[in-house]
Amino acid sequence: MFDKQTVSRRRAIKSLGVAGAVGLAGCSGGGGNSEVVLTHFGNNVGAIIWPYINQRTNILENAIPDDANLRIQGTFDGTSLFLSGNSDIAADLTTIGAARAADEQDLDLSVVGRSQSGWFGLVAQAQSEYLPSNTGGAVETFEKLYDDQAPIGNFSWAISGVPSIQVLTAGELDLSFSEGGDFNIDMVDFAAIPGLVNDGELVTGVQSPSHGGGNLFYQEELDYLFTPNEYFAANDLGRPAIENMVVRDSFLEENEALLQGILDAFDEGAEWFMTDAADEVPGDDEFMQAFGTEDEAVAEYIMKFHQGDDVHGQLDVDIPNVYQEHRMSEDHIAEVTKFVNEAAAVGEAPENWQDLVTLVAM
């Protein structure tokens, strides 16, 4: 059970200072047969687990209330749909992204679950001079990227590993990794980044093996330049998550049973992903499309990567990329709180973010 009193008290206090502010009410309200919309990132791990529990099995149907009318949508515009009130549950927001959105749009938000840890980072050619092994470390790599004004590819400021990179560069180098900031960043389609890096048109870019770069990773043409998990864990700065389940406080209060059921179903889907999915994903056209490959060997490689195998020889393998429990433990909340506090200290999250976003152990 989540702490309803904490959420309600925060909403009441805020309403005193924002008389008449309604914000975005979402598209479902509570209960009845109103449609509830959940959005998740359009490919990658979520595009395997969500269809598995929602379309290929009865897991989700059996877990949520009988009168629930839930629609799950894979999209690359989930954040904007959620913030515009066209979805009720955003399953792909970072905690920093939620804090920024709450501050900018006067929202009260709750993070009620997590799905993927901070593995989504920067990729580069396998022998790149910018690899930490060549520069002396992650901070030195970003310093060199700045000094050389090396071209960097990005596709979003709100999701993936970008908020983690912003915390590192602001805190360690007093540099802004943002639009119009200190680095030479090109906004490009995410699926194009691996090829542009491999061709030398970009020095590095925000990507992963399961977003179109799998073939090049498998062939050892690309490698990781930076992954958030490793750096933040090693420096005791908390642990970021790249995808969380975020809702408005009002939705949480009115739809707890539905959210509990979704969390139960996702846990079962994640357990399948970490075990039997390795035998089912390679060779399945729909699933391999979610990983951006038509090659079964590459799909197998990507599965191992997400299950925590040290396929690159440099990843933090203590925590798989996919959390097996979607609920947040008190320990995880403490880690995330530490991370967002670091972000706030360097101006990458609102100082009063805990007044805007509640991390909920359901």
KARA-V670641 format. One record per residue. N is the residue number from 0. RES is the residue in three letters. SS is DSSP state (A for helix, B for strand, O for the rest). PHI is phi in whole degrees, -180 to 180 (999 if undefined). Layout:
n: <N/N>
res: <RES/RES>
ss: <SS/SS>
phi: <PHI/PHI>
//
This chain:
n: <0/1/2/3/4/5/6/7/8/9/10/11/12/13/14/15/16/17/18/19/20/21/22/23/24/25/26/27/28/29/30/31/32/33/34/35/36/37/38/39/40/41/42/43/44/45/46/47/48/49/50/51/52/53/54/55/56/57/58/59/60/61/62/63/64/65/66/67/68/69/70/71/72/73/74/75/76/77/78/79/80/81/82/83/84/85/86/87/88/89/90/91/92/93/94/95/96/97/98/99/100/101/102/103/104/105/106/107/108/109/110/111/112/113/114/115/116/117/118/119/120/121/122/123/124/125/126/127/128/129/130/131/132/133/134/135/136/137/138/139/140/141/142/143/144/145/146/147/148/149/150/151/152/153/154/155/156/157/158/159/160/161/162/163/164/165/166/167/168/169/170/171/172/173/174/175/176/177/178/179/180/181/182/183/184/185/186/187/188/189/190/191/192/193/194/195/196/197/198/199/200/201/202/203/204/205/206/207/208/209/210/211/212/213/214/215/216/217/218/219/220/221/222/223/224/225/226/227/228/229/230/231/232/233/234/235/236/237/238/239/240/241/242/243/244/245/246/247/248/249/250/251/252/253/254/255/256/257/258/259/260/261/262/263/264/265/266/267/268/269/270/271/272/273/274/275/276/277/278/279/280/281/282/283/284/285/286/287/288/289/290/291/292/293/294/295/296/297/298/299/300/301/302/303/304/305/306/307/308/309/310/311/312/313/314/315/316/317/318/319/320/321/322/323/324/325/326/327/328/329/330/331/332/333/334/335/336/337/338/339/340/341/342/343/344/345/346/347/348/349/350/351/352/353/354/355/356/357/358/359/360/361>
res: <MET/PHE/ASP/LYS/GLN/THR/VAL/SER/ARG/ARG/ARG/ALA/ILE/LYS/SER/LEU/GLY/VAL/ALA/GLY/ALA/VAL/GLY/LEU/ALA/GLY/CYS/SER/GLY/GLY/GLY/GLY/ASN/SER/GLU/VAL/VAL/LEU/THR/HIS/PHE/GLY/ASN/ASN/VAL/GLY/ALA/ILE/ILE/TRP/PRO/TYR/ILE/ASN/GLN/ARG/THR/ASN/ILE/LEU/GLU/ASN/ALA/ILE/PRO/ASP/ASP/ALA/ASN/LEU/ARG/ILE/GLN/GLY/THR/PHE/ASP/GLY/THR/SER/LEU/PHE/LEU/SER/GLY/ASN/SER/ASP/ILE/ALA/ALA/ASP/LEU/THR/THR/ILE/GLY/ALA/ALA/ARG/ALA/ALA/ASP/GLU/GLN/ASP/LEU/ASP/LEU/SER/VAL/VAL/GLY/ARG/SER/GLN/SER/GLY/TRP/PHE/GLY/LEU/VAL/ALA/GLN/ALA/GLN/SER/GLU/TYR/LEU/PRO/SER/ASN/THR/GLY/GLY/ALA/VAL/GLU/THR/PHE/GLU/LYS/LEU/TYR/ASP/ASP/GLN/ALA/PRO/ILE/GLY/ASN/PHE/SER/TRP/ALA/ILE/SER/GLY/VAL/PRO/SER/ILE/GLN/VAL/LEU/THR/ALA/GLY/GLU/LEU/ASP/LEU/SER/PHE/SER/GLU/GLY/GLY/ASP/PHE/ASN/ILE/ASP/MET/VAL/ASP/PHE/ALA/ALA/ILE/PRO/GLY/LEU/VAL/ASN/ASP/GLY/GLU/LEU/VAL/THR/GLY/VAL/GLN/SER/PRO/SER/HIS/GLY/GLY/GLY/ASN/LEU/PHE/TYR/GLN/GLU/GLU/LEU/ASP/TYR/LEU/PHE/THR/PRO/ASN/GLU/TYR/PHE/ALA/ALA/ASN/ASP/LEU/GLY/ARG/PRO/ALA/ILE/GLU/ASN/MET/VAL/VAL/ARG/ASP/SER/PHE/LEU/GLU/GLU/ASN/GLU/ALA/LEU/LEU/GLN/GLY/ILE/LEU/ASP/ALA/PHE/ASP/GLU/GLY/ALA/GLU/TRP/PHE/MET/THR/ASP/ALA/ALA/ASP/GLU/VAL/PRO/GLY/ASP/ASP/GLU/PHE/MET/GLN/ALA/PHE/GLY/THR/GLU/ASP/GLU/ALA/VAL/ALA/GLU/TYR/ILE/MET/LYS/PHE/HIS/GLN/GLY/ASP/ASP/VAL/HIS/GLY/GLN/LEU/ASP/VAL/ASP/ILE/PRO/ASN/VAL/TYR/GLN/GLU/HIS/ARG/MET/SER/GLU/ASP/HIS/ILE/ALA/GLU/VAL/THR/LYS/PHE/VAL/ASN/GLU/ALA/ALA/ALA/VAL/GLY/GLU/ALA/PRO/GLU/ASN/TRP/GLN/ASP/LEU/VAL/THR/LEU/VAL/ALA/MET>
ss: <O/O/O/A/A/A/A/A/A/A/A/A/A/A/A/A/A/O/O/O/O/O/O/O/O/O/O/O/O/O/O/O/O/O/B/B/B/B/B/B/B/O/O/O/O/A/A/A/A/A/A/A/A/A/A/A/O/O/A/A/A/A/A/O/O/O/O/O/B/B/B/B/B/B/B/O/O/A/A/A/A/A/A/O/O/O/O/O/B/B/B/B/B/O/A/A/A/A/A/A/A/A/A/A/A/O/O/O/B/B/B/B/B/B/B/B/B/O/O/O/B/B/B/B/B/O/O/O/O/O/O/A/A/A/A/O/O/A/A/A/A/A/A/A/A/A/A/A/O/O/O/B/B/B/O/O/O/O/O/O/O/A/A/A/A/A/A/A/A/A/A/A/A/O/O/O/O/O/O/O/O/O/O/O/B/B/B/O/O/A/A/A/A/A/A/A/A/A/O/O/O/O/O/B/B/B/B/O/A/A/A/A/A/A/A/A/A/A/O/O/O/B/B/B/B/B/O/A/A/A/A/A/A/A/O/O/O/O/O/O/B/B/B/B/B/B/B/B/A/A/A/A/A/A/O/A/A/A/A/A/A/A/A/A/A/A/A/A/A/A/A/A/A/A/O/O/A/A/A/A/O/O/O/O/A/A/A/A/A/A/O/O/O/O/O/A/A/A/A/A/A/A/A/A/A/A/A/O/O/O/O/O/O/O/O/O/O/O/O/O/O/B/O/O/O/O/O/O/O/A/A/A/A/A/A/A/A/A/A/A/A/A/A/A/A/O/O/O/O/O/O/O/A/A/A/A/B/B/B/O/O/O>
phi: <999/-86/-85/-63/-63/-62/-65/-65/-64/-65/-65/-66/-62/-66/-65/-66/-94/-130/-60/80/-73/-105/71/-103/-83/83/-112/-122/69/-140/71/63/-104/-60/-73/-108/-111/-114/-111/-134/-61/-70/-145/79/-60/-59/-77/-106/-69/-63/-62/-62/-80/-102/-117/-99/-138/-101/-57/-69/-58/-78/-92/-97/-57/-60/-91/-74/-119/-107/-117/-109/-128/-83/-157/-93/-116/-60/-63/-67/-64/-66/-70/-87/86/-98/-144/-100/-129/-100/-97/-140/-96/-75/-65/-64/-60/-65/-65/-64/-64/-62/-70/-72/-113/56/-113/-110/-120/-129/-95/-110/-167/-143/-132/-133/-85/-86/-100/-83/-136/-102/-115/-152/-61/-59/-107/-60/-68/-90/-61/-55/-66/-99/-93/112/156/-63/-63/-65/-63/-68/-64/-70/-59/-72/-59/-86/49/-68/-68/-120/-97/-141/-127/-162/-95/-98/-127/66/-90/-61/-56/-65/-63/-63/-66/-63/-67/-70/-75/-93/-122/56/-121/-102/-96/-155/-63/74/-88/-91/-100/-91/-112/-107/-87/-135/-62/-61/-71/-85/-60/-57/-65/-66/-69/-64/-83/86/-75/-121/-76/-156/-166/-77/-164/-163/-62/-100/-123/108/-101/-59/-60/-71/-65/-61/-83/62/-87/-118/-145/-81/-90/-159/-128/-59/-49/-63/-65/-70/-67/-66/-104/53/-110/84/-131/-78/-112/-90/-137/-129/-96/-121/-138/-75/-57/-62/-68/-60/-64/-96/-134/-61/-62/-64/-65/-60/-66/-63/-64/-59/-65/-67/-58/-67/-65/-67/-62/-61/-61/-81/-126/-74/-63/-61/-91/-107/-72/-61/97/-97/-58/-65/-67/-68/-63/-64/-93/73/-145/-113/-102/-63/-65/-69/-62/-63/-60/-66/-59/-61/-58/-75/-81/103/-65/-82/-71/-103/76/-144/-86/-78/-90/-68/-124/-61/-66/-109/-67/-81/-117/-74/-68/-95/-83/-62/-64/-66/-60/-63/-65/-67/-59/-61/-64/-70/-61/-62/-64/-66/-65/-108/82/-100/-150/-61/-61/-97/-59/-73/-83/-106/-130/-106/-90/-111/-93/-90>
//
